[in-house]
Amino acid sequence: MQWYLKVLKQYADFSGRARRTEFWMFVLFNILAVIVLSIIDVLIGTASFSTTSTGFSTSGGLLTTIYQLAVLVPSLAVGARRLHDTGRSGWWQLLALIPLVGAIILIVWWATDGQPGANEYGMNPKQEVAGGYPQGGYPQQQYPQQGYPQGGYQQQGYPQQPQQQYPPQQQYPGAPQA
């Protein structure tokens, strides 16, 4: 439920990255909400539900339609953030307009693990949540990441290597004097 609320709080935020868990939990709660609202629509008479020779048929209900319109923008936003996590632009969601093939490609991309470390859309959300390294890369190993400020990050929970103390250099016989 926290993932669903997180997406709703970021209603129209198309920037940044979203974890697979965030995206798929939002999809799961949307499906459950649509099922419940469809049943309520049938019970109160704002939708019709009938059986046909090939299965079931339902017409859109008022509550379901209002709900789907209300979560349209957050759905697009979390989809774009999920694509950002894989290193793709959110505009790739337009593939959904291609029948069947577009949806399959998007589902595969949404299910793909995100890029490790930072990419052009921001830090890896797994590292932010799991207590990963700050936005300077790995300062104790001197591996900077481009685009982020560098410096000594003294944050609690991040391992810091002690500074190595080298012994003073000895002069060897016959070595030129400095």
KOLTORKE-373201 format. One line per 3 residues: number of its first residue (from 1); their letters; for each residue x, y, z of N, C-alpha, C, O. Coordinates in steps of 0.1 Angstrom, whole numbers. Example, Ala and Ser with C-alpha at 12.3 -4.5 7.8 and 13.67 -1.06 7.14 Angstrom:
1> AS> 132,-57,78,123,-45,78,132,-33,78,142,-33,85 | 128,-22,71,137,-11,71,129,0,79,134,11,80 $
//
This chain:
1> MQW> 8,-12,0,0,0,0,9,13,0,5,23,-6 | 21,12,7,29,23,7,34,27,-7,36,39,-10 | 36,17,-15,41,20,-29,30,27,-37,33,36,-45 $
4> YLK> 18,23,-35,6,29,-42,5,44,-38,3,53,-46 | 6,46,-25,5,60,-20,17,69,-24,15,81,-27 | 29,63,-25,40,70,-30,38,75,-44,42,86,-47 $
7> VLK> 33,66,-52,30,71,-66,20,82,-67,21,91,-74 | 9,81,-59,-1,91,-58,4,104,-53,0,115,-58 | 14,104,-44,20,116,-39,29,123,-49,30,135,-49 $
10> QYA> 34,115,-58,42,120,-69,33,121,-82,37,116,-92 | 21,127,-80,11,126,-90,15,128,-104,13,120,-113 | 22,139,-107,26,143,-121,41,144,-122,46,152,-130 $
13> DFS> 49,137,-114,63,138,-114,69,128,-124,69,116,-121 | 73,133,-135,78,125,-146,94,124,-145,100,118,-154 | 100,130,-135,114,130,-134,119,119,-124,111,116,-115 $
16> GRA> 131,115,-125,136,105,-116,134,91,-120,131,88,-132 | 136,82,-111,135,68,-114,126,61,-104,124,65,-93 | 120,49,-109,111,42,-100,116,27,-100,119,22,-111 $
19> RRT> 116,21,-89,119,7,-88,108,-2,-94,97,2,-96 | 112,-14,-97,102,-24,-102,91,-26,-91,79,-27,-95 | 95,-27,-79,85,-29,-68,74,-18,-68,62,-20,-67 $
22> EFW> 79,-5,-69,70,6,-69,60,5,-81,48,7,-79 | 65,2,-92,57,2,-104,47,-10,-104,35,-7,-105 | 52,-22,-101,43,-33,-101,33,-34,-90,22,-39,-91 $
25> MFV> 36,-28,-78,27,-27,-67,16,-17,-71,4,-19,-67 | 19,-6,-77,9,3,-82,0,-3,-92,-12,-1,-92 | 5,-11,-101,-3,-18,-111,-12,-28,-104,-24,-29,-107 $
28> LFN> -7,-36,-94,-15,-45,-87,-27,-38,-80,-38,-43,-81 | -24,-28,-73,-35,-21,-66,-45,-14,-75,-57,-14,-72 | -40,-10,-87,-49,-5,-97,-59,-16,-102,-71,-13,-103 $
31> ILA> -53,-27,-105,-62,-38,-109,-72,-42,-99,-84,-44,-102 | -68,-43,-86,-77,-47,-75,-88,-36,-74,-99,-39,-72 | -84,-23,-75,-93,-12,-73,-104,-13,-85,-116,-10,-83 $
34> VIV> -99,-15,-97,-108,-16,-108,-118,-28,-107,-130,-26,-110 | -113,-39,-102,-122,-51,-100,-133,-47,-89,-145,-50,-92 | -128,-42,-78,-138,-38,-68,-148,-28,-72,-160,-29,-70 $
37> LSI> -143,-17,-79,-152,-7,-84,-162,-12,-95,-173,-7,-96 | -157,-21,-103,-166,-27,-113,-177,-35,-107,-188,-34,-111 | -174,-42,-96,-184,-50,-89,-194,-40,-83,-206,-42,-83 $
40> IDV> -189,-29,-77,-198,-19,-71,-207,-13,-81,-219,-10,-79 | -201,-10,-93,-208,-4,-104,-220,-13,-109,-231,-8,-111 | -217,-26,-109,-228,-35,-113,-239,-36,-103,-250,-36,-106 $
43> LIG> -235,-36,-90,-244,-37,-79,-253,-24,-78,-265,-26,-75 | -248,-13,-80,-256,0,-79,-262,3,-93,-270,13,-93 | -259,-4,-103,-266,-2,-116,-260,8,-125,-267,12,-135 $
46> TAS> -248,12,-123,-242,21,-132,-234,14,-143,-228,21,-152 | -233,1,-142,-227,-7,-153,-235,-20,-155,-242,-24,-146 | -233,-26,-166,-240,-38,-169,-230,-50,-170,-219,-48,-175 $
49> FST> -234,-61,-165,-226,-73,-166,-234,-84,-171,-245,-87,-166 | -230,-91,-182,-238,-101,-188,-228,-112,-193,-216,-110,-195 | -234,-124,-195,-227,-135,-200,-230,-136,-215,-241,-133,-220 $
52> TST> -220,-140,-223,-221,-141,-237,-217,-155,-240,-212,-163,-232 | -218,-159,-253,-214,-172,-257,-199,-174,-256,-194,-185,-255 | -191,-163,-256,-177,-164,-255,-171,-161,-242,-159,-161,-240 $
55> GFS> -179,-157,-232,-175,-154,-219,-183,-143,-212,-196,-144,-213 | -177,-133,-206,-184,-123,-199,-183,-109,-206,-173,-107,-213 | -193,-101,-205,-192,-88,-211,-196,-78,-200,-206,-80,-192 $
58> TSG> -189,-67,-200,-193,-56,-190,-192,-43,-197,-183,-41,-206 | -200,-34,-194,-199,-20,-199,-193,-12,-188,-195,-14,-176 | -186,-2,-192,-179,7,-182,-188,13,-172,-199,19,-176 $
61> GLL> -185,13,-160,-193,19,-150,-188,33,-146,-177,36,-150 | -196,40,-140,-193,54,-136,-181,55,-126,-172,63,-129 | -182,47,-116,-171,48,-106,-158,43,-112,-147,49,-109 $
64> TTI> -158,32,-120,-146,27,-126,-140,38,-135,-128,40,-136 | -148,44,-143,-144,54,-153,-137,66,-145,-127,71,-150 | -144,71,-135,-139,82,-127,-125,78,-121,-116,86,-122 $
67> YQL> -124,66,-115,-112,62,-109,-100,61,-120,-89,66,-117 | -103,55,-131,-93,54,-142,-88,67,-147,-77,69,-150 | -97,77,-148,-93,90,-152,-85,97,-141,-75,104,-144 $
70> AVL> -88,94,-129,-81,100,-118,-66,95,-117,-57,102,-113 | -64,82,-120,-51,77,-119,-43,76,-132,-33,70,-133 | -49,82,-143,-42,82,-156,-29,89,-155,-19,83,-160 $
73> VPS> -28,101,-150,-16,109,-149,-5,102,-140,6,100,-145 | -9,97,-128,1,90,-120,6,77,-127,18,73,-125 | -3,70,-134,1,58,-141,11,61,-152,21,54,-153 $
76> LAV> 9,72,-160,19,76,-170,32,80,-163,43,77,-169 | 31,87,-152,43,92,-145,52,81,-140,64,80,-142 | 45,71,-133,53,60,-128,58,51,-139,69,45,-137 $
79> GAR> 51,50,-150,56,42,-161,69,49,-167,78,42,-171 | 68,62,-168,80,70,-173,92,68,-164,103,66,-168 | 89,69,-151,100,68,-141,106,54,-141,118,52,-140 $
82> RLH> 97,44,-144,102,30,-145,111,28,-157,121,22,-157 | 107,35,-168,116,34,-180,129,42,-178,139,38,-183 | 128,53,-170,140,60,-167,150,51,-160,162,52,-162 $
85> DTG> 145,42,-151,153,33,-143,161,24,-152,172,19,-149 | 155,20,-164,162,12,-173,170,19,-184,176,13,-193 | 171,33,-182,179,41,-191,171,45,-204,178,50,-213 $
88> RSG> 158,44,-204,150,48,-215,142,61,-212,139,63,-201 | 138,68,-223,130,79,-221,115,75,-218,111,64,-222 | 108,83,-211,94,80,-208,85,81,-221,74,75,-221 $
91> WWQ> 90,87,-231,82,88,-244,81,74,-250,72,72,-259 | 89,64,-246,87,51,-251,74,45,-248,70,34,-254 | 66,51,-238,53,46,-235,44,47,-247,33,40,-247 $
94> LLA> 47,55,-257,39,56,-269,38,43,-277,30,41,-285 | 48,34,-273,47,21,-280,34,13,-277,30,4,-284 | 27,17,-266,15,11,-262,4,13,-273,-6,6,-274 $
97> LIP> 6,23,-282,-3,26,-293,-2,15,-304,-11,14,-312 | 9,8,-304,10,-3,-314,3,-15,-308,7,-20,-297 | -7,-21,-314,-14,-32,-309,-5,-44,-306,3,-48,-314 $
100> LVG> -7,-50,-294,-1,-62,-290,15,-61,-288,20,-63,-277 | 22,-58,-299,36,-58,-299,41,-47,-290,51,-49,-282 | 35,-35,-290,40,-24,-282,38,-27,-267,47,-24,-259 $
103> AII> 27,-33,-264,24,-36,-250,34,-47,-245,39,-46,-233 | 37,-57,-253,47,-67,-249,61,-61,-247,67,-65,-237 | 65,-52,-256,78,-46,-254,79,-38,-241,88,-39,-234 $
106> LIV> 68,-30,-238,68,-22,-226,68,-31,-214,75,-28,-204 | 60,-42,-214,60,-51,-202,74,-57,-200,78,-58,-188 | 81,-60,-210,95,-66,-209,104,-55,-203,112,-58,-193 $
109> WWA> 103,-43,-208,112,-32,-203,108,-28,-188,117,-26,-180 | 95,-28,-185,91,-25,-171,96,-36,-162,98,-33,-150 | 97,-48,-166,101,-59,-158,116,-61,-157,121,-69,-149 $
112> TDG> 123,-54,-165,138,-54,-166,144,-47,-154,139,-37,-150 | 155,-52,-148,161,-46,-137,167,-33,-141,172,-31,-153 | 167,-23,-132,173,-10,-136,188,-10,-137,194,-19,-133 $
115> QPG> 193,1,-142,207,3,-144,213,5,-130,208,13,-122 | 224,-2,-127,231,1,-115,238,14,-114,242,19,-125 | 238,20,-103,245,33,-102,236,44,-108,224,42,-111 $
118> ANE> 242,56,-109,234,67,-114,234,67,-129,243,62,-136 | 223,72,-135,222,74,-150,218,88,-152,217,96,-142 | 214,91,-164,211,105,-167,198,110,-160,195,122,-160 $
121> YGM> 190,101,-155,178,104,-148,179,105,-133,169,109,-126 | 190,101,-127,192,102,-113,199,90,-107,204,81,-114 | 199,90,-94,205,79,-86,196,66,-87,184,67,-90 $
124> NPK> 202,55,-85,195,42,-85,186,42,-73,191,44,-62 | 173,40,-74,164,41,-63,167,29,-53,164,30,-41 | 173,18,-57,176,7,-48,187,12,-39,187,8,-27 $
127> QEV> 197,19,-44,207,24,-35,202,34,-25,207,34,-14 | 193,43,-29,188,53,-20,180,46,-9,181,51,3 | 172,36,-12,164,30,-2,172,20,7,170,20,19 $
130> AGG> 182,13,1,189,3,8,201,9,15,209,1,21 | 202,22,16,214,28,23,226,28,15,237,25,20 | 225,30,2,236,30,-7,245,42,-5,243,49,4 $
133> YPQ> 254,43,-14,264,54,-13,258,67,-17,249,67,-25 | 263,78,-12,258,91,-15,261,95,-30,268,87,-37 | 256,106,-34,257,110,-48,270,114,-53,271,121,-63 $
136> GGY> 281,110,-47,294,113,-51,301,100,-56,313,101,-58 | 294,90,-58,301,77,-62,305,70,-49,298,70,-39 | 317,64,-50,322,57,-38,334,65,-34,345,61,-38 $
139> PQQ> 333,75,-25,344,83,-21,356,76,-15,367,80,-17 | 353,65,-7,364,59,-1,373,51,-11,384,48,-7 | 368,48,-23,376,41,-33,380,51,-44,386,46,-54 $
142> QYP> 376,63,-43,380,73,-53,374,70,-67,381,72,-77 | 362,65,-68,355,63,-80,344,74,-82,333,71,-78 | 347,85,-87,337,96,-89,327,92,-100,331,85,-109 $
145> QQG> 315,98,-99,305,96,-109,303,110,-115,301,120,-108 | 303,111,-128,301,124,-135,287,130,-132,277,122,-130 | 287,143,-131,274,150,-129,270,152,-115,260,158,-112 $
148> YPQ> 278,146,-106,274,148,-91,286,155,-84,297,153,-88 | 283,163,-74,293,169,-67,303,159,-60,298,149,-55 | 315,162,-60,325,153,-54,329,159,-40,328,172,-38 $
151> GGY> 333,151,-32,338,156,-19,337,146,-8,332,134,-11 | 341,149,3,341,139,14,327,139,21,323,149,27 | 321,128,19,308,126,25,309,119,38,313,107,38 $
154> QQQ> 306,125,49,307,119,62,293,117,67,287,124,75 | 287,106,62,273,103,66,273,90,74,282,81,71 | 264,89,83,263,78,91,259,66,83,250,67,75 $
157> GYP> 266,55,85,262,42,78,271,39,66,270,28,61 | 279,49,62,287,46,50,301,43,55,307,51,63 | 307,32,50,320,28,55,331,38,50,330,42,38 $
160> QQP> 339,42,58,350,51,54,363,44,57,366,38,68 | 372,44,47,385,38,49,395,48,56,394,60,52 | 403,44,65,412,53,72,422,58,61,426,50,52 $
163> QQQ> 427,70,63,438,75,55,451,67,58,454,65,69 | 457,63,47,470,56,49,481,65,52,482,76,45 | 489,62,61,501,70,65,513,63,59,516,52,63 $
166> YPP> 520,70,50,532,64,44,544,69,52,544,80,57 | 554,60,54,566,64,61,573,75,53,572,74,40 | 581,83,59,589,93,51,598,86,42,604,75,45 $
169> QQQ> 600,92,30,609,85,20,623,87,25,628,97,30 | 630,76,23,644,76,27,653,79,15,650,76,4 | 664,85,18,673,89,8,683,77,6,689,72,15 $
172> YPG> 684,72,-7,693,62,-10,707,67,-14,708,78,-19 | 717,60,-10,730,65,-14,732,66,-29,728,57,-36 | 737,77,-33,739,79,-47,727,86,-54,728,89,-66 $
175> APQ> 716,88,-46,704,94,-52,706,109,-53,712,114,-43 | 701,116,-63,703,130,-64,696,137,-52,685,133,-48 | 702,148,-47,695,155,-37,685,164,-42,687,171,-52 $
178> A> 674,165,-35,663,174,-40,664,188,-35,656,196,-38 $
//
